[in-house]
Amino acid sequence: MASSSDHDHHHHDLEHPPPDDWKNSGVRVIPSDSLDGNTPQTPGMDRKAAINFARVGAQKLWAGTVHIHANAKTGAHHHGHLESVIYVLKGKARMRWGDKLQFTAEAGPGDFIYVPPWVPHQEINASEDEKLECVLMRSDSEAVAVNLPDVEPIEAPETVKWIDPTHPE
């Protein structure tokens, strides 16, 4: 087992340092007014990419924004093998999921939403007069959005209260 000093030494002694000494291949700031709308879209929402392979060379994640207009909802869709995390900045999100979108939960500003791979889901703006603004992160740099026009939603979805398995009470 390597000691912590071996581990630290390994980090400082990179085999192939970048030719520009990290200036252009290090940290990147993506200004909010330069996000890229050229990403798979789902009816009812506006997705924009900030971090992906094409823009910054990201290998293992995708990040961007999602806006849903007041009183609007997306079509049912899933994201294939990707895991997704949605962070609500502003507004009230209502998520529906399942083969018939039979489950529902709501999230507000500061809340995180996790969507596992392959789960059919729909995002709904639960506010009648405020735009829903979210940050979206995915587990791979590829953008996958599979729209499911044949999913027939049941009309009274079952509310699911999420219980943290590490804090059941």
Secondary structure, DSSP 4 states (H G I P E B T S, - for coil): ---HHHHHHHHHS-SS--TTTTTTTS-----GGG-B--S---TT-EEEEEESHHHH--SS-EEEEEEE-TT-BPPPEE-TT--EEEEEEES-EEEEESTT--EEEEE-TT-EEEE-TT--EEEEE--SSS-EEEEEEESSSS---EE-TT----SSPEE-----TT---
